[in-house]
Amino acid sequence: MNSKLTFVQSIKAGAMASGVAAVINAILFFVFHAGGILVDTIYIQPGQALTVVPILLSSIMPTLIASIVFFLLEKYTKNGLNIFRIISLVLMVLSFANPFMIPDVTLGYAIVLNVMHVVVVACLLFFIGKAVKENK
C-alpha cells in the first residue's frame, strides 16, 4: 500500500530538515569564516558582508517551502517522491551558478556556499525520504 504523507507529516519532515541544515550550515559558516575562506571583504549585498543570519534563513525558508511543494506533489501525483527528488536535484545544480555571480568572489568562497546548498538538499531529501518510509 502506498499511503501519502499528510500536510503535517510533510511539514514535520521539512522542519527537521531545515533545523539540521541550519545547524550544519552555521557550523560550516563559522569554521570557514575562522579559516579565512569566507571573508568580510566580499559583499553579498552592497556594503554588507555575509553573516550567519542569511545562512540560517537560506537554510530554513526554502526547506519549509520545499516541504509544502513535496506535499502537493505527493497529493496530486502518483510518483511525488521521485518527481520531488528530480526537481530538488535540478534546482540544486542550477543554484551552483549563483555564488559565482557575487562580485569579486573567490573560488573557495563560492565552493563553500555551494557545499551549503548541497547540505540543504541532502537534509531535505533525507528527512522527506525517511518520512515516506515510515509512513508505509
The first five atom37 places (N, CA, C, CB, O) and aatype in JSON, in Angstrom:
{
  "aatype": [12, 2, 15, 11, 10, 16, 13, 19, 5, 15, 9, 11, 0, 7, 0, 12, 0, 15, 7, 19, 0, 0, 19, 9, 2, 0, 9, 10, 13, 13, 19, 13, 8, 0, 7, 7, 9, 10, 19, 3, 16, 9, 18, 9, 5, 14, 7, 5, 0, 10, 16, 19, 19, 14, 9, 10, 10, 15, 15, 9, 12, 14, 16, 10, 9, 0, 15, 9, 19, 13, 13, 10, 10, 6, 11, 18, 16, 11, 2, 7, 10, 2, 9, 13, 1, 9, 9, 15, 10, 19, 10, 12, 19, 10, 15, 13, 0, 2, 14, 13, 12, 9, 14, 3, 19, 16, 10, 7, 18, 0, 9, 19, 10, 2, 19, 12, 8, 19, 19, 19, 19, 0, 4, 10, 10, 13, 13, 9, 7, 11, 0, 19, 11, 6, 2, 11],
  "atom_mask": [
    [1, 1, 1, 1, 1],
    [1, 1, 1, 1, 1],
    [1, 1, 1, 1, 1],
    [1, 1, 1, 1, 1],
    [1, 1, 1, 1, 1],
    [1, 1, 1, 1, 1],
    [1, 1, 1, 1, 1],
    [1, 1, 1, 1, 1],
    [1, 1, 1, 1, 1],
    [1, 1, 1, 1, 1],
    [1, 1, 1, 1, 1],
    [1, 1, 1, 1, 1],
    [1, 1, 1, 1, 1],
    [1, 1, 1, 0, 1],
    [1, 1, 1, 1, 1],
    [1, 1, 1, 1, 1],
    [1, 1, 1, 1, 1],
    [1, 1, 1, 1, 1],
    [1, 1, 1, 0, 1],
    [1, 1, 1, 1, 1],
    [1, 1, 1, 1, 1],
    [1, 1, 1, 1, 1],
    [1, 1, 1, 1, 1],
    [1, 1, 1, 1, 1],
    [1, 1, 1, 1, 1],
    [1, 1, 1, 1, 1],
    [1, 1, 1, 1, 1],
    [1, 1, 1, 1, 1],
    [1, 1, 1, 1, 1],
    [1, 1, 1, 1, 1],
    [1, 1, 1, 1, 1],
    [1, 1, 1, 1, 1],
    [1, 1, 1, 1, 1],
    [1, 1, 1, 1, 1],
    [1, 1, 1, 0, 1],
    [1, 1, 1, 0, 1],
    [1, 1, 1, 1, 1],
    [1, 1, 1, 1, 1],
    [1, 1, 1, 1, 1],
    [1, 1, 1, 1, 1],
    [1, 1, 1, 1, 1],
    [1, 1, 1, 1, 1],
    [1, 1, 1, 1, 1],
    [1, 1, 1, 1, 1],
    [1, 1, 1, 1, 1],
    [1, 1, 1, 1, 1],
    [1, 1, 1, 0, 1],
    [1, 1, 1, 1, 1],
    [1, 1, 1, 1, 1],
    [1, 1, 1, 1, 1],
    [1, 1, 1, 1, 1],
    [1, 1, 1, 1, 1],
    [1, 1, 1, 1, 1],
    [1, 1, 1, 1, 1],
    [1, 1, 1, 1, 1],
    [1, 1, 1, 1, 1],
    [1, 1, 1, 1, 1],
    [1, 1, 1, 1, 1],
    [1, 1, 1, 1, 1],
    [1, 1, 1, 1, 1],
    [1, 1, 1, 1, 1],
    [1, 1, 1, 1, 1],
    [1, 1, 1, 1, 1],
    [1, 1, 1, 1, 1],
    [1, 1, 1, 1, 1],
    [1, 1, 1, 1, 1],
    [1, 1, 1, 1, 1],
    [1, 1, 1, 1, 1],
    [1, 1, 1, 1, 1],
    [1, 1, 1, 1, 1],
    [1, 1, 1, 1, 1],
    [1, 1, 1, 1, 1],
    [1, 1, 1, 1, 1],
    [1, 1, 1, 1, 1],
    [1, 1, 1, 1, 1],
    [1, 1, 1, 1, 1],
    [1, 1, 1, 1, 1],
    [1, 1, 1, 1, 1],
    [1, 1, 1, 1, 1],
    [1, 1, 1, 0, 1],
    [1, 1, 1, 1, 1],
    [1, 1, 1, 1, 1],
    [1, 1, 1, 1, 1],
    [1, 1, 1, 1, 1],
    [1, 1, 1, 1, 1],
    [1, 1, 1, 1, 1],
    [1, 1, 1, 1, 1],
    [1, 1, 1, 1, 1],
    [1, 1, 1, 1, 1],
    [1, 1, 1, 1, 1],
    [1, 1, 1, 1, 1],
    [1, 1, 1, 1, 1],
    [1, 1, 1, 1, 1],
    [1, 1, 1, 1, 1],
    [1, 1, 1, 1, 1],
    [1, 1, 1, 1, 1],
    [1, 1, 1, 1, 1],
    [1, 1, 1, 1, 1],
    [1, 1, 1, 1, 1],
    [1, 1, 1, 1, 1],
    [1, 1, 1, 1, 1],
    [1, 1, 1, 1, 1],
    [1, 1, 1, 1, 1],
    [1, 1, 1, 1, 1],
    [1, 1, 1, 1, 1],
    [1, 1, 1, 1, 1],
    [1, 1, 1, 1, 1],
    [1, 1, 1, 0, 1],
    [1, 1, 1, 1, 1],
    [1, 1, 1, 1, 1],
    [1, 1, 1, 1, 1],
    [1, 1, 1, 1, 1],
    [1, 1, 1, 1, 1],
    [1, 1, 1, 1, 1],
    [1, 1, 1, 1, 1],
    [1, 1, 1, 1, 1],
    [1, 1, 1, 1, 1],
    [1, 1, 1, 1, 1],
    [1, 1, 1, 1, 1],
    [1, 1, 1, 1, 1],
    [1, 1, 1, 1, 1],
    [1, 1, 1, 1, 1],
    [1, 1, 1, 1, 1],
    [1, 1, 1, 1, 1],
    [1, 1, 1, 1, 1],
    [1, 1, 1, 1, 1],
    [1, 1, 1, 1, 1],
    [1, 1, 1, 1, 1],
    [1, 1, 1, 0, 1],
    [1, 1, 1, 1, 1],
    [1, 1, 1, 1, 1],
    [1, 1, 1, 1, 1],
    [1, 1, 1, 1, 1],
    [1, 1, 1, 1, 1],
    [1, 1, 1, 1, 1],
    [1, 1, 1, 1, 1]
  ],
  "atom_positions": [
    [[0.85, -1.19, 0.0], [0.0, 0.0, 0.0], [0.89, 1.24, 0.0], [-0.96, 0.0, 1.23], [1.84, 1.33, 0.78]],
    [[0.58, 2.18, -0.85], [1.36, 3.4, -0.97], [0.55, 4.56, -0.38], [1.74, 3.68, -2.44], [-0.15, 5.26, -1.11]],
    [[0.65, 4.76, 0.94], [-0.09, 5.84, 1.57], [0.7, 7.14, 1.45], [-0.41, 5.52, 3.05], [1.93, 7.14, 1.52]],
    [[0.0, 8.21, 1.28], [0.61, 9.52, 1.08], [0.82, 10.21, 2.42], [-0.27, 10.39, 0.16], [0.1, 9.97, 3.39]],
    [[1.83, 11.07, 2.47], [2.07, 11.85, 3.68], [1.0, 12.93, 3.82], [3.49, 12.48, 3.66], [0.53, 13.49, 2.84]],
    [[0.64, 13.2, 5.06], [-0.28, 14.31, 5.32], [0.51, 15.61, 5.3], [-1.01, 14.12, 6.69], [1.74, 15.62, 5.27]],
    [[-0.22, 16.71, 5.33], [0.43, 18.02, 5.35], [1.31, 18.15, 6.59], [-0.62, 19.14, 5.32], [2.44, 18.65, 6.5]],
    [[0.81, 17.72, 7.73], [1.57, 17.82, 8.98], [2.84, 16.98, 8.91], [0.69, 17.38, 10.18], [3.9, 17.42, 9.35]],
    [[2.74, 15.77, 8.37], [3.92, 14.91, 8.24], [4.96, 15.55, 7.31], [3.52, 13.52, 7.71], [6.16, 15.48, 7.58]],
    [[4.5, 16.15, 6.24], [5.42, 16.81, 5.3], [6.1, 18.0, 5.96], [4.67, 17.27, 4.05], [7.3, 18.2, 5.79]],
    [[5.34, 18.79, 6.7], [5.9, 19.96, 7.38], [6.88, 19.53, 8.47], [4.78, 20.83, 7.99], [7.92, 20.15, 8.66]],
    [[6.55, 18.46, 9.19], [7.47, 17.96, 10.23], [8.79, 17.51, 9.61], [6.84, 16.79, 11.01], [9.86, 17.81, 10.14]],
    [[8.72, 16.81, 8.5], [9.93, 16.38, 7.8], [10.73, 17.6, 7.33], [9.58, 15.47, 6.6], [11.95, 17.64, 7.44]],
    [[10.03, 18.6, 6.79], [10.69, 19.83, 6.35], [11.3, 20.6, 7.51], [0.0, 0.0, 0.0], [12.38, 21.17, 7.39]],
    [[10.61, 20.6, 8.65], [11.14, 21.29, 9.83], [12.4, 20.6, 10.35], [10.08, 21.35, 10.94], [13.37, 21.27, 10.72]],
    [[12.38, 19.28, 10.38], [13.58, 18.54, 10.8], [14.73, 18.82, 9.84], [13.3, 17.02, 10.87], [15.86, 19.06, 10.26]],
    [[14.44, 18.78, 8.55], [15.47, 19.03, 7.54], [16.02, 20.44, 7.67], [14.91, 18.8, 6.13], [17.23, 20.65, 7.6]],
    [[15.14, 21.41, 7.86], [15.6, 22.8, 7.96], [16.43, 23.02, 9.22], [14.41, 23.77, 7.94], [17.42, 23.75, 9.19]],
    [[16.03, 22.4, 10.31], [16.79, 22.53, 11.56], [18.18, 21.94, 11.45], [0.0, 0.0, 0.0], [19.17, 22.57, 11.84]],
    [[18.26, 20.74, 10.91], [19.57, 20.08, 10.76], [20.43, 20.84, 9.76], [19.39, 18.61, 10.3], [21.62, 21.06, 10.0]],
    [[19.85, 21.25, 8.64], [20.6, 22.0, 7.63], [21.1, 23.33, 8.2], [19.73, 22.26, 6.39], [22.23, 23.73, 7.93]],
    [[20.27, 24.01, 8.98], [20.67, 25.28, 9.57], [21.85, 25.1, 10.53], [19.48, 25.93, 10.3], [22.79, 25.89, 10.51]],
    [[21.8, 24.07, 11.35], [22.89, 23.82, 12.29], [24.18, 23.48, 11.54], [22.52, 22.67, 13.25], [25.24, 24.05, 11.84]],
    [[24.1, 22.58, 10.58], [25.29, 22.19, 9.82], [25.86, 23.39, 9.07], [24.96, 21.05, 8.83], [27.07, 23.62, 9.08]],
    [[25.0, 24.16, 8.41], [25.48, 25.32, 7.65], [26.03, 26.42, 8.55], [24.35, 25.87, 6.8], [26.96, 27.12, 8.17]],
    [[25.47, 26.59, 9.74], [26.02, 27.56, 10.69], [27.42, 27.13, 11.13], [25.09, 27.72, 11.93], [28.33, 27.95, 11.21]],
    [[27.57, 25.86, 11.4], [28.9, 25.33, 11.78], [29.88, 25.55, 10.62], [28.82, 23.82, 12.15], [31.0, 26.0, 10.83]],
    [[29.44, 25.2, 9.4], [30.31, 25.41, 8.24], [30.68, 26.89, 8.09], [29.62, 24.9, 6.95], [31.83, 27.21, 7.79]],
    [[29.71, 27.78, 8.28], [29.98, 29.21, 8.18], [31.08, 29.62, 9.16], [28.71, 30.02, 8.43], [32.04, 30.27, 8.77]],
    [[30.93, 29.25, 10.42], [31.9, 29.68, 11.42], [33.28, 29.04, 11.2], [31.39, 29.34, 12.82], [34.3, 29.68, 11.41]],
    [[33.3, 27.78, 10.78], [34.58, 27.11, 10.5], [35.3, 27.78, 9.34], [34.35, 25.62, 10.2], [36.48, 28.08, 9.43]],
    [[34.58, 28.01, 8.23], [35.22, 28.59, 7.06], [35.47, 30.09, 7.22], [34.36, 28.34, 5.83], [36.37, 30.64, 6.59]],
    [[34.69, 30.76, 8.06], [34.96, 32.17, 8.35], [36.23, 32.27, 9.18], [33.77, 32.83, 9.09], [37.1, 33.11, 8.93]],
    [[36.34, 31.4, 10.18], [37.56, 31.39, 11.01], [38.77, 30.97, 10.2], [37.38, 30.45, 12.21], [39.89, 31.42, 10.47]],
    [[38.56, 30.1, 9.21], [39.66, 29.64, 8.36], [40.04, 30.62, 7.27], [0.0, 0.0, 0.0], [40.98, 30.36, 6.52]],
    [[39.34, 31.73, 7.16], [39.7, 32.76, 6.2], [39.18, 32.53, 4.78], [0.0, 0.0, 0.0], [39.59, 33.23, 3.85]],
    [[38.31, 31.55, 4.61], [37.75, 31.31, 3.27], [36.53, 32.21, 3.04], [37.36, 29.81, 3.1], [36.39, 32.81, 1.97]],
    [[35.68, 32.3, 4.02], [34.56, 33.25, 3.97], [35.05, 34.53, 4.62], [33.26, 32.68, 4.69], [35.13, 34.62, 5.85]],
    [[35.36, 35.52, 3.81], [35.96, 36.76, 4.31], [34.94, 37.89, 4.29], [37.19, 37.14, 3.47], [33.94, 37.85, 3.56]],
    [[35.21, 38.9, 5.1], [34.3, 40.04, 5.2], [34.53, 41.09, 4.11], [34.44, 40.69, 6.55], [33.84, 42.11, 4.08]],
    [[35.48, 40.86, 3.23], [35.76, 41.82, 2.16], [34.96, 41.54, 0.89], [37.24, 41.82, 1.84], [34.99, 42.33, -0.06]],
    [[34.25, 40.42, 0.86], [33.37, 40.09, -0.26], [31.95, 40.4, 0.2], [33.53, 38.57, -0.72], [31.49, 39.88, 1.22]],
    [[31.27, 41.23, -0.55], [29.95, 41.69, -0.15], [28.86, 40.96, -0.92], [29.81, 43.2, -0.36], [28.84, 40.95, -2.15]],
    [[27.97, 40.33, -0.16], [26.82, 39.63, -0.76], [25.83, 40.66, -1.28], [26.14, 38.68, 0.28], [25.3, 40.52, -2.39]],
    [[25.58, 41.67, -0.5], [24.76, 42.81, -0.9], [25.66, 44.03, -0.79], [23.45, 42.95, -0.01], [26.64, 44.0, -0.06]],
    [[25.35, 45.1, -1.49], [26.22, 46.28, -1.46], [26.56, 46.72, -0.04], [25.56, 47.43, -2.2], [25.68, 47.07, 0.75]],
    [[27.85, 46.7, 0.28], [28.33, 47.14, 1.58], [28.03, 46.21, 2.73], [0.0, 0.0, 0.0], [28.19, 46.6, 3.89]],
    [[27.61, 44.99, 2.44], [27.23, 44.07, 3.51], [27.9, 42.72, 3.32], [25.7, 43.91, 3.56], [27.65, 42.01, 2.35]],
    [[28.76, 42.38, 4.27], [29.43, 41.08, 4.24], [28.45, 39.99, 4.7], [30.7, 41.08, 5.14], [27.45, 40.28, 5.36]],
    [[28.75, 38.78, 4.36], [27.91, 37.63, 4.74], [28.01, 37.38, 6.24], [28.33, 36.37, 3.95], [29.11, 37.36, 6.8]],
    [[26.86, 37.19, 6.87], [26.82, 36.81, 8.29], [26.08, 35.48, 8.4], [26.11, 37.93, 9.16], [25.62, 34.93, 7.41]],
    [[25.97, 34.99, 9.61], [25.3, 33.71, 9.81], [23.78, 33.83, 9.62], [25.62, 33.17, 11.2], [23.13, 32.83, 9.32]],
    [[23.22, 35.01, 9.79], [21.76, 35.17, 9.69], [21.24, 34.8, 8.3], [21.36, 36.6, 10.02], [20.28, 34.02, 8.21]],
    [[21.82, 35.32, 7.2], [21.34, 34.89, 5.89], [21.56, 33.4, 5.64], [22.03, 35.7, 4.8], [20.79, 32.76, 4.92]],
    [[22.6, 32.84, 6.23], [22.85, 31.4, 6.1], [21.7, 30.63, 6.74], [24.21, 31.01, 6.76], [21.18, 29.67, 6.17]],
    [[21.3, 31.06, 7.94], [20.19, 30.39, 8.64], [18.88, 30.53, 7.87], [20.03, 30.95, 10.05], [18.15, 29.56, 7.68]],
    [[18.6, 31.76, 7.42], [17.36, 31.99, 6.67], [17.34, 31.2, 5.36], [17.19, 33.47, 6.38], [16.3, 30.67, 4.97]],
    [[18.49, 31.12, 4.7], [18.57, 30.39, 3.43], [18.54, 28.88, 3.63], [19.83, 30.77, 2.69], [18.3, 28.13, 2.69]],
    [[18.78, 28.44, 4.84], [18.68, 27.01, 5.14], [17.26, 26.63, 5.56], [19.68, 26.62, 6.24], [16.81, 25.52, 5.31]],
    [[16.58, 27.55, 6.21], [15.27, 27.24, 6.79], [14.11, 27.51, 5.82], [15.06, 28.04, 8.06], [13.29, 26.62, 5.57]],
    [[14.03, 28.71, 5.28], [12.86, 29.09, 4.48], [12.66, 28.23, 3.23], [12.98, 30.53, 4.08], [11.56, 27.72, 3.02]],
    [[13.68, 28.06, 2.39], [13.45, 27.24, 1.19], [13.1, 25.79, 1.52], [14.68, 27.26, 0.31], [12.37, 25.14, 0.78]],
    [[13.63, 25.29, 2.64], [13.35, 23.91, 3.02], [11.89, 23.75, 3.44], [14.28, 23.48, 4.16], [11.25, 22.76, 3.08]],
    [[11.38, 24.7, 4.18], [9.96, 24.63, 4.57], [9.04, 24.79, 3.36], [9.64, 25.71, 5.61], [8.02, 24.11, 3.25]],
    [[9.41, 25.68, 2.46], [8.62, 25.85, 1.23], [8.67, 24.57, 0.41], [9.14, 27.07, 0.4], [7.66, 24.13, -0.15]],
    [[9.85, 23.96, 0.33], [10.0, 22.72, -0.43], [9.16, 21.59, 0.17], [11.47, 22.3, -0.47], [8.64, 20.75, -0.57]],
    [[9.0, 21.56, 1.48], [8.18, 20.51, 2.09], [6.71, 20.68, 1.71], [8.34, 20.53, 3.62], [5.98, 19.7, 1.59]],
    [[6.28, 21.92, 1.51], [4.91, 22.17, 1.04], [4.78, 21.73, -0.41], [4.54, 23.67, 1.2], [3.78, 21.13, -0.8]],
    [[5.8, 22.05, -1.22], [5.8, 21.6, -2.62], [5.76, 20.07, -2.67], [7.05, 22.13, -3.37], [5.03, 19.49, -3.48]],
    [[6.54, 19.43, -1.8], [6.51, 17.96, -1.76], [5.11, 17.46, -1.43], [7.51, 17.43, -0.72], [4.62, 16.54, -2.08]],
    [[4.47, 18.06, -0.43], [3.12, 17.64, -0.07], [2.18, 17.72, -1.27], [2.58, 18.49, 1.07], [1.4, 16.8, -1.52]],
    [[2.26, 18.82, -2.01], [1.38, 18.99, -3.18], [1.7, 17.96, -4.26], [1.53, 20.4, -3.75], [0.78, 17.4, -4.88]],
    [[2.97, 17.7, -4.5], [3.34, 16.66, -5.48], [2.88, 15.29, -5.02], [4.87, 16.66, -5.7], [2.39, 14.49, -5.81]],
    [[3.04, 15.04, -3.75], [2.64, 13.75, -3.17], [1.12, 13.57, -3.27], [3.09, 13.65, -1.69], [0.63, 12.47, -3.53]],
    [[0.4, 14.65, -3.06], [-1.06, 14.58, -3.06], [-1.64, 14.41, -4.47], [-1.63, 15.82, -2.42], [-2.6, 13.66, -4.67]],
    [[-1.05, 15.11, -5.44], [-1.67, 15.16, -6.76], [-0.97, 14.33, -7.84], [-1.72, 16.57, -7.2], [-1.39, 14.37, -9.0]],
    [[0.07, 13.6, -7.5], [0.74, 12.74, -8.48], [0.94, 11.34, -7.9], [2.1, 13.35, -8.92], [0.83, 11.14, -6.69]],
    [[1.23, 10.4, -8.77], [1.49, 9.04, -8.31], [2.92, 8.88, -7.8], [1.24, 8.05, -9.45], [3.17, 8.12, -6.86]],
    [[3.86, 9.59, -8.4], [5.27, 9.46, -8.04], [5.8, 10.76, -7.44], [6.1, 9.07, -9.27], [6.8, 11.3, -7.91]],
    [[5.14, 11.24, -6.41], [5.51, 12.52, -5.81], [6.94, 12.57, -5.33], [0.0, 0.0, 0.0], [7.63, 13.57, -5.56]],
    [[7.41, 11.5, -4.67], [8.77, 11.49, -4.15], [9.8, 11.54, -5.27], [8.99, 10.26, -3.29], [10.78, 12.28, -5.19]],
    [[9.59, 10.75, -6.3], [10.55, 10.73, -7.42], [10.57, 12.07, -8.16], [10.21, 9.6, -8.4], [11.63, 12.57, -8.51]],
    [[9.41, 12.64, -8.38], [9.34, 13.95, -9.04], [10.02, 15.0, -8.18], [7.86, 14.34, -9.31], [10.77, 15.84, -8.68]],
    [[9.77, 14.94, -6.87], [10.38, 15.89, -5.94], [11.89, 15.75, -5.93], [9.82, 15.67, -4.54], [12.6, 16.76, -5.91]],
    [[12.4, 14.54, -5.93], [13.85, 14.32, -5.97], [14.46, 14.95, -7.22], [14.18, 12.82, -5.92], [15.49, 15.63, -7.15]],
    [[13.83, 14.71, -8.35], [14.35, 15.25, -9.62], [14.35, 16.78, -9.59], [13.52, 14.74, -10.82], [15.35, 17.41, -9.95]],
    [[13.24, 17.37, -9.17], [13.15, 18.83, -9.1], [14.2, 19.38, -8.14], [11.74, 19.27, -8.65], [14.86, 20.38, -8.44]],
    [[14.36, 18.74, -6.99], [15.33, 19.21, -5.99], [16.75, 19.17, -6.53], [15.24, 18.36, -4.72], [17.51, 20.11, -6.36]],
    [[17.09, 18.07, -7.18], [18.45, 17.94, -7.71], [18.71, 18.92, -8.86], [18.69, 16.52, -8.18], [19.8, 19.48, -8.96]],
    [[17.72, 19.12, -9.72], [17.89, 20.07, -10.82], [18.06, 21.49, -10.26], [16.66, 20.02, -11.79], [18.94, 22.23, -10.7]],
    [[17.22, 21.87, -9.3], [17.34, 23.2, -8.71], [18.66, 23.38, -7.98], [16.17, 23.46, -7.76], [19.24, 24.47, -7.99]],
    [[19.14, 22.31, -7.33], [20.42, 22.4, -6.65], [21.55, 22.66, -7.66], [20.7, 21.11, -5.87], [22.39, 23.53, -7.44]],
    [[21.55, 21.91, -8.75], [22.58, 22.1, -9.78], [22.51, 23.51, -10.35], [22.43, 21.06, -10.9], [23.53, 24.15, -10.56]],
    [[21.29, 23.99, -10.61], [21.14, 25.36, -11.12], [21.63, 26.4, -10.1], [19.67, 25.63, -11.48], [22.15, 27.44, -10.48]],
    [[21.45, 26.1, -8.82], [21.87, 27.05, -7.78], [23.39, 27.17, -7.68], [21.3, 26.64, -6.44], [23.89, 28.12, -7.07]],
    [[24.11, 26.23, -8.24], [25.57, 26.28, -8.17], [26.15, 27.5, -8.88], [26.17, 25.02, -8.77], [27.25, 27.94, -8.54]],
    [[25.43, 28.05, -9.83], [25.93, 29.23, -10.55], [25.81, 30.5, -9.7], [25.16, 29.41, -11.85], [26.59, 31.43, -9.88]],
    [[24.85, 30.54, -8.8], [24.56, 31.75, -8.05], [25.77, 32.32, -7.28], [23.46, 31.47, -7.09], [26.03, 33.52, -7.4]],
    [[26.52, 31.54, -6.51], [27.65, 32.12, -5.79], [28.72, 32.72, -6.7], [28.28, 31.08, -4.92], [29.43, 33.64, -6.29]],
    [[28.84, 32.22, -7.9], [29.85, 32.74, -8.82], [29.45, 34.09, -9.4], [30.09, 31.75, -9.94], [30.26, 34.74, -10.06]],
    [[28.22, 34.53, -9.16], [27.76, 35.82, -9.64], [28.02, 36.94, -8.63], [26.27, 35.76, -9.96], [27.76, 38.11, -8.92]],
    [[28.53, 36.59, -7.46], [28.86, 37.59, -6.44], [30.1, 38.35, -6.92], [29.11, 36.92, -5.04], [31.09, 37.73, -7.3]],
    [[30.06, 39.68, -6.9], [31.22, 40.46, -7.36], [32.48, 40.13, -6.54], [30.92, 41.96, -7.27], [32.45, 40.08, -5.31]],
    [[33.58, 39.93, -7.24], [34.9, 39.68, -6.64], [34.97, 38.42, -5.78], [35.3, 40.86, -5.8], [35.82, 38.32, -4.9]],
    [[34.09, 37.45, -6.03], [34.08, 36.23, -5.24], [35.31, 35.38, -5.58], [32.79, 35.43, -5.49], [35.75, 35.34, -6.72]],
    [[35.84, 34.72, -4.55], [36.94, 33.79, -4.77], [36.37, 32.4, -5.02], [37.93, 33.78, -3.56], [35.22, 32.13, -4.69]],
    [[37.18, 31.53, -5.6], [36.72, 30.17, -5.88], [36.35, 29.44, -4.58], [37.8, 29.39, -6.63], [35.32, 28.78, -4.52]],
    [[37.18, 29.57, -3.57], [36.91, 28.91, -2.29], [35.61, 29.37, -1.66], [0.0, 0.0, 0.0], [34.84, 28.57, -1.14]],
    [[35.38, 30.67, -1.7], [34.16, 31.26, -1.15], [32.93, 30.67, -1.85], [34.17, 32.81, -1.3], [31.98, 30.25, -1.2]],
    [[32.97, 30.64, -3.18], [31.84, 30.12, -3.95], [31.63, 28.64, -3.69], [32.05, 30.37, -5.44], [30.49, 28.18, -3.6]],
    [[32.71, 27.89, -3.58], [32.59, 26.45, -3.34], [31.96, 26.18, -1.97], [33.96, 25.77, -3.43], [31.13, 25.29, -1.84]],
    [[32.36, 26.95, -0.97], [31.77, 26.78, 0.37], [30.26, 27.06, 0.32], [32.46, 27.71, 1.39], [29.48, 26.32, 0.93]],
    [[29.86, 28.1, -0.37], [28.43, 28.39, -0.49], [27.7, 27.26, -1.22], [28.21, 29.72, -1.22], [26.57, 26.92, -0.87]],
    [[28.34, 26.69, -2.23], [27.73, 25.57, -2.94], [27.63, 24.32, -2.06], [28.52, 25.25, -4.2], [26.67, 23.55, -2.16]],
    [[28.62, 24.12, -1.21], [28.54, 23.0, -0.26], [27.33, 23.19, 0.64], [29.85, 22.88, 0.59], [26.64, 22.22, 0.98]],
    [[27.06, 24.42, 1.03], [25.89, 24.7, 1.87], [24.6, 24.4, 1.12], [25.9, 26.16, 2.34], [23.62, 23.96, 1.73]],
    [[24.58, 24.63, -0.18], [23.4, 24.26, -0.99], [23.2, 22.75, -0.96], [23.57, 24.75, -2.46], [22.07, 22.27, -0.82]],
    [[24.29, 22.01, -1.08], [24.22, 20.55, -1.05], [23.7, 20.06, 0.3], [25.61, 19.92, -1.35], [22.9, 19.13, 0.37]],
    [[24.15, 20.69, 1.38], [23.69, 20.32, 2.72], [22.17, 20.47, 2.83], [24.38, 21.19, 3.8], [21.5, 19.57, 3.34]],
    [[21.64, 21.57, 2.35], [20.19, 21.81, 2.44], [19.42, 20.73, 1.66], [19.84, 23.22, 1.89], [18.46, 20.16, 2.18]],
    [[19.83, 20.47, 0.44], [19.12, 19.48, -0.39], [19.28, 18.08, 0.19], [19.64, 19.52, -1.84], [18.32, 17.3, 0.2]],
    [[20.47, 17.75, 0.66], [20.69, 16.41, 1.24], [19.82, 16.2, 2.48], [22.18, 16.23, 1.6], [19.21, 15.14, 2.64]],
    [[19.75, 17.2, 3.34], [18.9, 17.09, 4.54], [17.43, 16.97, 4.15], [19.1, 18.32, 5.47], [16.7, 16.16, 4.71]],
    [[17.02, 17.77, 3.19], [15.63, 17.74, 2.75], [15.26, 16.37, 2.19], [15.39, 18.82, 1.68], [14.25, 15.78, 2.59]],
    [[16.08, 15.86, 1.28], [15.77, 14.55, 0.69], [15.85, 13.43, 1.72], [16.73, 14.26, -0.46], [15.07, 12.48, 1.66]],
    [[16.79, 13.53, 2.66], [16.89, 12.5, 3.7], [15.64, 12.46, 4.56], [18.12, 12.76, 4.58], [15.05, 11.39, 4.74]],
    [[15.22, 13.61, 5.08], [14.08, 13.62, 6.01], [12.74, 13.38, 5.31], [14.04, 14.94, 6.74], [11.85, 12.77, 5.89]],
    [[12.6, 13.84, 4.09], [11.37, 13.54, 3.33], [11.34, 12.04, 3.03], [11.3, 14.37, 2.01], [10.3, 11.39, 3.21]],
    [[12.46, 11.49, 2.57], [12.53, 10.06, 2.29], [12.26, 9.22, 3.51], [0.0, 0.0, 0.0], [11.57, 8.2, 3.43]],
    [[12.8, 9.64, 4.64], [12.59, 8.93, 5.9], [11.11, 8.95, 6.3], [13.46, 9.54, 7.01], [10.58, 7.94, 6.74]],
    [[10.46, 10.09, 6.15], [9.04, 10.21, 6.49], [8.2, 9.32, 5.59], [8.57, 11.68, 6.37], [7.25, 8.69, 6.05]],
    [[8.56, 9.26, 4.31], [7.81, 8.4, 3.38], [7.97, 6.94, 3.76], [8.27, 8.63, 1.92], [7.0, 6.18, 3.75]],
    [[9.19, 6.52, 4.1], [9.44, 5.12, 4.5], [8.67, 4.77, 5.77], [10.94, 4.89, 4.72], [8.09, 3.69, 5.87]],
    [[8.68, 5.67, 6.73], [7.99, 5.42, 8.0], [6.47, 5.37, 7.82], [8.35, 6.48, 9.02], [5.78, 4.75, 8.62]],
    [[5.97, 6.02, 6.79], [4.53, 6.08, 6.54], [3.99, 4.84, 5.85], [4.2, 7.29, 5.71], [2.79, 4.6, 5.86]],
    [[4.87, 4.05, 5.26], [4.42, 2.87, 4.51], [4.03, 1.74, 5.43], [5.49, 2.39, 3.55], [3.62, 0.67, 4.96]]
  ]
}
